[in-house]
Amino acid sequence: MSSQQRIRIGTFVERPNRFLAYVDVDGEIVEVFVPNPGRMYELMIPGKQVFIRDNPAPHRKTSFDMIGVRHDGVLISLDSNLPNRFMKNLLESHQLPFFTGYSKVISEPRVYGGRFDFLLEGESKRAYIEVKSCTLVVKRRVLFPDAPTLRGARHMKHLAHALTSGDVDDAAVVFVIQRPDADIFSPHDGNDPKFGDALREAHKQGVRIIPLLTNVVDWNLEFVKTIPYDLGPIKDIHFE
């Protein structure tokens, strides 16, 4: 690990906006980039132990990235870009048994005026995959999203359209859970009912829902298992 990748442990102080936080590192308050647009209210609590990575660069306003937090004894990755890197590695090495029959992995294919995360191509099969990062868990139920996402709902509609129109033979949304303490997945209708409705409709049209549980190991994600899902709607979520 190079000096530019050094991990430091600090104490969370505050988050004045979505992408900026203040962290106490050995008595010094430093500005830290938060690579996750989610609200994360249950994690961004003053006094929490957080992990930041040195990332100095001339064009940056901060020299650190917040990459993790310890919450109720659980190490949670906060980097919303990590799930895509994790998925790309698993797909290219054919480690996911629920995606088969492909020989090519294409990242960020252009489609319908936007992009999906992956296109899988084989001799007689094509599949679109959209990846969503999850960090919110309440009573061992992982919920997505933790902030309203019009883009997420649009992705669900486009996955369904791609499948029903015959553009692809398979379409899936993969929810990568960046913590190991969940037993079931649900859309967070209390936070974004439009996404929940779009997900349920996409599921009816044949889009596969795949929640993947992971462990954080050396600040990479390690695949643990898939977990079941309950599409609800579930609106009455109580935080403790």
GUTORDREN-806434 format. One record per residue (C-alpha): residue number from 0; residue in three letters; chain; z negated, y negated, x negated. Coordinates in nm, 3 decimals, padded with zeros to 5 digits. Layout:
N
NUM:ala:A:Z:Y:X
...
//
This chain:
240
0:met:A:00.000:00.000:00.000
1:ser:A:00.102:-00.336:-00.147
2:ser:A:-00.121:-00.642:-00.151
3:gln:A:00.096:-00.791:00.123
4:gln:A:-00.002:-00.500:00.346
5:arg:A:-00.376:-00.521:00.282
6:ile:A:-00.591:-00.462:00.588
7:arg:A:-00.900:-00.677:00.642
8:ile:A:-01.183:-00.634:00.891
9:gly:A:-01.301:-00.938:01.084
10:thr:A:-01.477:-01.056:01.397
11:phe:A:-01.279:-01.196:01.688
12:val:A:-01.368:-01.557:01.771
13:glu:A:-01.115:-01.682:02.028
14:arg:A:-00.752:-01.671:02.137
15:pro:A:-00.627:-02.022:02.225
16:asn:A:-00.284:-01.894:02.327
17:arg:A:-00.095:-01.566:02.362
18:phe:A:00.015:-01.541:02.001
19:leu:A:-00.268:-01.710:01.811
20:ala:A:-00.626:-01.602:01.748
21:tyr:A:-00.915:-01.715:01.532
22:val:A:-01.094:-01.445:01.334
23:asp:A:-01.405:-01.465:01.119
24:val:A:-01.344:-01.286:00.789
25:asp:A:-01.649:-01.289:00.562
26:gly:A:-01.764:-01.620:00.705
27:glu:A:-01.424:-01.790:00.691
28:ile:A:-01.233:-01.866:01.014
29:val:A:-00.866:-01.779:00.973
30:glu:A:-00.568:-01.823:01.206
31:val:A:-00.403:-01.493:01.296
32:phe:A:-00.077:-01.407:01.472
33:val:A:-00.122:-01.174:01.772
34:pro:A:00.190:-00.953:01.799
35:asn:A:00.131:-00.875:02.164
36:pro:A:00.202:-01.103:02.464
37:gly:A:-00.032:-00.908:02.695
38:arg:A:-00.346:-01.069:02.833
39:met:A:-00.581:-00.807:02.684
40:tyr:A:-00.881:-00.980:02.842
41:glu:A:-01.090:-00.665:02.808
42:leu:A:-01.022:-00.651:02.433
43:met:A:-01.013:-01.017:02.327
44:ile:A:-01.388:-01.070:02.351
45:pro:A:-01.583:-01.278:02.097
46:gly:A:-01.772:-01.054:01.858
47:lys:A:-01.528:-00.761:01.871
48:gln:A:-01.437:-00.597:01.543
49:val:A:-01.068:-00.659:01.474
50:phe:A:-00.828:-00.559:01.199
51:ile:A:-00.582:-00.801:01.044
52:arg:A:-00.302:-00.740:00.797
53:asp:A:-00.192:-00.980:00.524
54:asn:A:00.160:-01.098:00.605
55:pro:A:00.235:-01.413:00.406
56:ala:A:00.584:-01.561:00.432
57:pro:A:00.721:-01.914:00.382
58:his:A:00.845:-01.951:00.741
59:arg:A:00.520:-01.838:00.906
60:lys:A:00.244:-02.061:01.039
61:thr:A:-00.017:-01.790:00.977
62:ser:A:-00.068:-01.546:00.690
63:phe:A:-00.215:-01.263:00.895
64:asp:A:-00.126:-01.034:01.186
65:met:A:-00.390:-00.891:01.419
66:ile:A:-00.302:-00.523:01.437
67:gly:A:-00.603:-00.357:01.595
68:val:A:-00.940:-00.380:01.764
69:arg:A:-01.235:-00.147:01.800
70:his:A:-01.343:-00.129:02.164
71:asp:A:-01.627:00.096:02.284
72:gly:A:-01.591:00.296:01.965
73:val:A:-01.216:00.348:02.010
74:leu:A:-00.959:00.219:01.760
75:ile:A:-00.672:00.054:01.949
76:ser:A:-00.342:-00.067:01.805
77:leu:A:-00.239:-00.413:01.930
78:asp:A:00.109:-00.434:01.777
79:ser:A:00.354:-00.421:02.068
80:asn:A:00.640:-00.358:01.824
81:leu:A:00.486:-00.040:01.686
82:pro:A:00.573:00.187:01.985
83:asn:A:00.947:00.134:01.931
84:arg:A:00.920:00.225:01.562
85:phe:A:00.708:00.525:01.660
86:met:A:00.964:00.639:01.917
87:lys:A:01.259:00.591:01.686
88:asn:A:01.096:00.811:01.424
89:leu:A:01.017:01.086:01.678
90:leu:A:01.365:01.075:01.829
91:glu:A:01.546:01.081:01.495
92:ser:A:01.335:01.376:01.381
93:his:A:01.373:01.556:01.717
94:gln:A:00.997:01.589:01.763
95:leu:A:00.992:01.529:02.140
96:pro:A:01.075:01.845:02.335
97:phe:A:01.152:01.654:02.655
98:phe:A:01.456:01.488:02.491
99:thr:A:01.715:01.746:02.386
100:gly:A:02.090:01.789:02.345
101:tyr:A:02.158:01.474:02.145
102:ser:A:02.286:01.414:01.793
103:lys:A:02.283:01.036:01.776
104:val:A:02.006:00.778:01.835
105:ile:A:02.131:00.422:01.898
106:ser:A:01.874:00.141:01.900
107:glu:A:01.898:-00.149:02.144
108:pro:A:02.229:-00.066:02.313
109:arg:A:02.377:-00.355:02.509
110:val:A:02.404:-00.288:02.881
111:tyr:A:02.413:-00.490:03.205
112:gly:A:02.378:-00.820:03.022
113:gly:A:02.069:-00.702:02.833
114:arg:A:01.946:-00.413:02.623
115:phe:A:01.759:-00.087:02.657
116:asp:A:01.550:00.038:02.368
117:phe:A:01.749:00.354:02.295
118:leu:A:02.065:00.540:02.382
119:leu:A:02.081:00.911:02.302
120:glu:A:02.426:01.065:02.268
121:gly:A:02.533:01.427:02.239
122:glu:A:02.855:01.618:02.288
123:ser:A:02.814:01.626:02.665
124:lys:A:02.506:01.414:02.738
125:arg:A:02.394:01.052:02.731
126:ala:A:02.048:00.912:02.802
127:tyr:A:01.892:00.567:02.817
128:ile:A:01.528:00.522:02.719
129:glu:A:01.309:00.219:02.772
130:val:A:00.976:00.202:02.585
131:lys:A:00.667:00.014:02.707
132:ser:A:00.353:-00.053:02.506
133:cys:A:00.018:00.011:02.679
134:thr:A:-00.331:-00.095:02.571
135:leu:A:-00.517:-00.140:02.903
136:val:A:-00.740:00.151:03.006
137:val:A:-00.994:00.135:03.290
138:lys:A:-01.215:00.439:03.354
139:arg:A:-00.973:00.654:03.151
140:arg:A:-00.674:00.537:03.358
141:val:A:-00.407:00.358:03.158
142:leu:A:-00.244:00.071:03.345
143:phe:A:00.082:-00.115:03.287
144:pro:A:00.146:-00.402:03.278
145:asp:A:-00.157:-00.612:03.191
146:ala:A:00.051:-00.927:03.253
147:pro:A:00.335:-00.975:03.506
148:thr:A:00.673:-00.875:03.364
149:leu:A:00.994:-00.964:03.543
150:arg:A:01.182:-00.817:03.248
151:gly:A:00.999:-00.486:03.296
152:ala:A:01.093:-00.466:03.664
153:arg:A:01.454:-00.547:03.576
154:his:A:01.457:-00.265:03.321
155:met:A:01.342:-00.017:03.587
156:lys:A:01.620:-00.126:03.823
157:his:A:01.880:-00.102:03.547
158:leu:A:01.763:00.246:03.444
159:ala:A:01.800:00.361:03.805
160:his:A:02.143:00.203:03.835
161:ala:A:02.263:00.362:03.510
162:leu:A:02.159:00.703:03.637
163:thr:A:02.286:00.680:03.993
164:ser:A:02.618:00.526:03.885
165:gly:A:02.681:00.809:03.641
166:asp:A:02.678:00.591:03.329
167:val:A:02.427:00.835:03.179
168:asp:A:02.304:01.185:03.256
169:asp:A:01.938:01.105:03.196
170:ala:A:01.717:00.795:03.206
171:ala:A:01.350:00.764:03.116
172:val:A:01.078:00.508:03.072
173:val:A:00.826:00.604:02.804
174:phe:A:00.483:00.443:02.819
175:val:A:00.336:00.460:02.468
176:ile:A:-00.043:00.438:02.500
177:gln:A:-00.176:00.289:02.176
178:arg:A:-00.519:00.450:02.210
179:pro:A:-00.642:00.806:02.272
180:asp:A:-00.893:00.759:02.556
181:ala:A:-00.682:00.794:02.872
182:asp:A:-00.627:01.086:03.111
183:ile:A:-00.374:00.945:03.359
184:phe:A:-00.118:00.664:03.389
185:ser:A:-00.058:00.427:03.681
186:pro:A:00.137:00.106:03.738
187:his:A:-00.098:-00.193:03.765
188:asp:A:-00.005:-00.308:04.117
189:gly:A:-00.298:-00.545:04.131
190:asn:A:-00.144:-00.731:03.840
191:asp:A:00.228:-00.694:03.908
192:pro:A:00.325:-00.527:04.238
193:lys:A:00.695:-00.597:04.175
194:phe:A:00.690:-00.382:03.864
195:gly:A:00.503:-00.108:04.050
196:asp:A:00.761:-00.111:04.330
197:ala:A:01.050:-00.108:04.081
198:leu:A:00.895:00.185:03.893
199:arg:A:00.841:00.387:04.211
200:glu:A:01.197:00.321:04.327
201:ala:A:01.339:00.415:03.987
202:his:A:01.137:00.737:03.999
203:lys:A:01.282:00.816:04.341
204:gln:A:01.631:00.770:04.194
205:gly:A:01.558:01.023:03.920
206:val:A:01.430:00.812:03.631
207:arg:A:01.175:01.011:03.434
208:ile:A:00.829:00.869:03.365
209:ile:A:00.676:00.987:03.038
210:pro:A:00.330:00.857:02.937
211:leu:A:00.257:00.942:02.571
212:leu:A:-00.098:00.941:02.438
213:thr:A:-00.141:00.849:02.071
214:asn:A:-00.399:00.815:01.797
215:val:A:-00.397:00.531:01.546
216:val:A:-00.375:00.686:01.198
217:asp:A:-00.331:00.464:00.891
218:trp:A:-00.198:00.195:01.127
219:asn:A:00.079:00.413:01.254
220:leu:A:00.083:00.602:01.582
221:glu:A:00.037:00.978:01.595
222:phe:A:00.165:01.164:01.900
223:val:A:-00.116:01.350:02.079
224:lys:A:00.026:01.466:02.413
225:thr:A:00.182:01.359:02.739
226:ile:A:-00.051:01.279:03.028
227:pro:A:00.012:01.290:03.406
228:tyr:A:00.086:00.987:03.619
229:asp:A:-00.017:00.862:03.963
230:leu:A:00.225:00.604:04.101
231:gly:A:-00.016:00.477:04.364
232:pro:A:-00.001:00.198:04.458
233:ile:A:-00.345:00.139:04.306
234:lys:A:-00.465:-00.217:04.354
235:asp:A:-00.844:-00.197:04.345
236:ile:A:-00.923:-00.190:03.974
237:his:A:-01.274:-00.286:03.865
238:phe:A:-01.355:-00.374:03.505
239:glu:A:-01.701:-00.292:03.374
//
